[in-house]
Amino acid sequence: MLKVDGATVKIAGFTILRGLTLEVEIGRIVGLIGRNGAGKTTTLRTIMGLVDLQSGDVQLEGQSLVGLAPHVRAQRGIGYMPEDRRLIPAMTVEQNILLPAWARDIPNADQRLQTIYKLMPEVKELASRGSTQCSGGQQKLVALARSFMSGSKLLLLDEPFEGVAPALSQRLVRAVKELAEAEQGVSVLVCESEFKWARLLAEKIYVIERGETTQETTPAAAPAHAVPDNFTTARASELTS
């Protein structure tokens, strides 16, 4: 499904990604974990076409995405949930969710919206509310719903649990899994700083350090893989809790 091969990215003269490689198979949820500044967000922005590659390749279903504009990548079925949510203040919740459909001219947008509302009834209750009237946690749910509108093949989720209360984080975990199950074959790449949430969600995990993927493992096997000490949220005490 998604393959990032030897991605190198420089921003303002600084090398952010250093030959990063990862793969997300069809229908799987994969985590990319690392501390702040490791390159997680840049990885997602590179996949989405918001950052240019210096070298390497990004492929979706065996086809290179290099050189394609972000909106073209969205048209190919990639949904992106940025860390800061980026909801449009002047729009209602429902309008924010439908925004990718208007940009992409998605033929089954109404059907996808109803699927979202069925799986996330709390979002349906917010449909007519202005996005700025929602709490931070509610805005996370709305941003997730919006990413699903265009993400018929791949969802890119950037720190979906950051700043969210534990109870709502559990709800986000369920929502991601339910959305992935509802759209058979959709793949998910979720970037997280906290291993505990990636462990609950992902089937496979990559560890990223200084712009490189240094480990590929599974939640069950992670304790044996000596996640770096400087990655404070993945210390052994947490991995085995």
N, C-alpha and C positions, 0 to 999 in steps of 0.2 A: 504493500500500500504506500507508505511513506518511507523514503530512504534519503538520509542526509549523508553524503559521502565526502569526507575530507574538507569540510566547510571552513574556510578561513575568511575572517572579516576584520577589517580595520576601520576604526572610527576616529577622526581627528588625529590620525597618525599613530594611534594606539591599536595594537592587535588585541581584539576582544575574543574572537574564536580562533583556535589554533588546530586546524585539521579535524574538527569535530565530526564524529561519525555516530549515527544511531539509526535504528529501524523500528517502525511501528507496523506490525502485521495487520491484515484485515480483521476487523472486529475485536481488536485487543485494546486494552487500556494500559498505557505505558507511562511511567513516571520519570521525570528528570529532576533529580534533587541536588541541591548544592547551596552553599551559603550565599548571602548577598554579594553581588559583584562577580559571581563565578561565570556568568554568561548565559543564564537561563532565558531571560527576556530577549536578549539579542538573538538567541537561537530561534525563538518563535517568530520574531520580527523578520528574521532572514527567510524562514519558511514562507511567511506571508508576503514576502517581496517588499517589505518596508525598509530593508537594509540590503545593500548590494554585497554580493560575494566577491572576494578577491580571487579565490580559487575554490575548486570543489564543485559539487552538484547537489541539487535538491530535486527529487523525483516523486511524483505521485502516480501510482499505477503504472510505473515503468516509463513515464514520460517526464522529461526534464521541465522544470518550471523556471529555469534561469532565463532572465530577460522578459518574463511576463509581469505585467503590472499587477498590483494587489487586487484590483477589482476583477481581473481575469482569473486570478487564482480563486477568488471567492466564487466566481461563476463555475469553476470546476469542482465545487463542493467543499471548500474549506471554510470553516467557521472559526472566528478568533474572538476570545474573551480576554481583553487586555487587563493588566493588573489594576489599573485605575478606573475600570468599568466604562468610562467615556460615554455615558448616556447623554442624550440631547436634552438639555433642560426645558426647552420650549415644547417638547413633545410629551404626550402621555406615555404610560408604560406600554400600552399596546402598539402605539406608533413606533416606539423605539424597537420593539421586537420585530415589527414588520419592515423596518428600514432596509435590511439586506434584501428582502423580497422585492421591494421597489427598485433597488439598484440592480438586481440581477434579473428581474422579471421572472420570478419563480412561478411556474404554472400551478403548482399545488400548494401555494402559500396558505390558503385558508385551511386546508387539511392539516398542514404542519402546525398551524397556530392552534387548532383544536387538539392536536396530539400534545402539544406543549401544555395547554390548559388542563388536559386530562391528567397528565403526569405531575403537573405543578399547580394544583388548584389554588394555592396561595397567591400565585402570580395572576391568575384569572381574577381574583378578588381585587387586585391592584390595577386592573386593566385601564380604567378611566382616570386614574390618579396621575398627576404630574410626576415626572421622575424625581424631581427635587423634593417631593413630599414623602418619599420613601426613605426608610432608614438605610444605613450602610449595608446591613445584611440583606435587606430586601432588594437593594440595587444590585447586589451580587447575583441574586436569583434571576433578576431581570436580564442582566448581562449574559448569564448562562443561557437563558431562554433565547436571547437574540442570536447567540453564536450557533445554537441548534437550528435556527431558521435557515441559515445558509450552509451549515455543516452537515450535508447529506453524506459525505464521505470521510471527513476528518474534522475533529474538534481540537483546537489549540487553546488550552486553558492556562493562563498565567496567574499563579498565586491565588487560586480561587478561595482559599481559606484564610488568607491574611486579614487580620483585624476583625474576624468573625467569631462570635461567641461559640463555645463548644457545641451547644445544642443545635445551632444553625449549621455548623460545620458538618455535623452528622447528617443533617437534612440535605446538604449539598452533595455529600457522598452518595446518598441514595438517589438523588435527582440525576446525577451524572450516570450512574449505573442504569437507571431506568430509561433515560434518554438513549443510551447506547443500545440497550436491549430492544427498544421500540424501533430503532432504525437499524435493521439487521445489516451487518457489514460495516457500520461506521466505526472508525478508529479514533482513539483519543490519546493525545499527548498532553500530560499535565505537568507543569513546572511547579515545584514546591520547595520551600526552605525547611519545612518541618516534615521529618520522615514519618511521623505517626499518621499523618493524613495520607501521604503517598502509599503507605503500607496498607491502609484500609481500602484504597481505591485501585491501585495498579496491580497488574499481573506480572509485569517485568519492570525493573528499575535500572536506570543509568545514574551514576554519580558523575557530576561535572565539577571540575576544578580548573580554575584559570583558563577557561575556554576549551578544555578538552574533556571528553568522556573517559574517565579513568577506571570505571567499573561497570560491568553489566551483570545484574543479579536478579533475584526474586525476593519478595518480602520474607518468605520463609528462610531463605538461605542467607539473607543479609547479615545476621549476627556473625557468620563465619568469614565475612569478607573484609573485616577491619575497616569500616567506614572511617575516613580521616578524623583524627582527634580535633582538628580545627573546625570541623563541621559540627558545631556544638549541639544541634538538635538531633544528631544521629549517634550520640555516644552509646556505648555498649549498654548502659543502664536503661536507656529508652528502647533500644532495639530488642531487648529481651523481656520488656515489661508486658 
